[in-house]
Structure formats: C-alpha cells, structure tokens
Amino acid sequence: MSTDTLIKTQPITLTSGALKQLRRIQSEQNLSSDHGLRIGVKGGGCSGFSYVLGYDLQKEKDEVYEIDGFKVFMEKAHAIYLLGMEIDWVDGLNNRGFTFSNPNAKDTCGCGTSFSA
C-alpha cells in the first residue's frame, strides 16, 4: 500500500501529557515505523459514538497527518466529528486515562468516552 502525502493541517491537538503517554506506549509495544496513531470514531457507547485511539497500520481510506512527531491516521469521514478536539492524559485519584475535549459533541456520557453529534 502506498503512503499518502502528509497533510500539514492538524485536525486535533495532543497535550504534553497525552504525548508523554503515547510515546511510552509506543516504546513499550516496540512498534515499527509503519505504525501510526489511529484517531477516529465508531458507533456505540452510551451517547451514540465512541472514540478510537490506538496504534495501527495505514488503511486505504486514511488521511495522514503529523502531529508533534507522531504519524496520525484518520479517515476523512471522521474529521467532521473530530476537528478541533483535544486529547489529554489524566492521572488523578479518581480518573486515569486519555480524555477527549471535543467541541463538536452536543452531548457526552459521564465517563467522557462517548458522545453524540
């Protein structure tokens, strides 16, 4: 599969906390340079959509971005739901994990991992 041209505009933002955790995961999983960070949505969750975040290989429908040194894969159709989103890492007493601050979400669930648009 050929690699598409890198798109310069960043559709989402990764905070320094998220970047630190993503680099840790990438290192622990000893991923090849062919892998990139997949960001997307899928149907499901208590509010209608849930977020997809993980390392993956590029697929035919992907647009490719570079965000803070990470190769990021996102299907073009998902951009309408994700543009402007910020992904952060929270490491607190009551919550630990990635959080999604999405300006496109009309409603979110209590756990913050699903939304409606």
ZIHU-V850118 format. One line per field, one symbol per residue. ss: DSSP state (A for helix, B for strand, O for the rest). phi: phi as a letter, one per 30 degrees, with the letter a starting at -180 (. if undefined). burial: 1 if it has 24 or more other C-alpha atoms within 12 Angstrom, else 0. Layout:
ss->???
phi->???
burial->???
This chain:
ss->OOOOOBBOOOOOBBOAAAAAAAAAAAAAOOOOOOBBBBBBBBBOOOOOBBBBBBBBBOOOOBBBBBBOOBBBBBBAAAAAAAOOOBBBBBBOOOOBBBBBBOOOOOBBOOOOOBBBO
phi->.dddddcddcdbccddddeddddddedddhdddddbdcbabbdkidckbbdcbldacdceddccbcbhicdccbdeddeecceidccbccbcdcabkdbbccddddabdddicbabb
burial->000000000111110001100110000000000001111110000000111111111100011111100111111001101110111100000000011111001001000111110
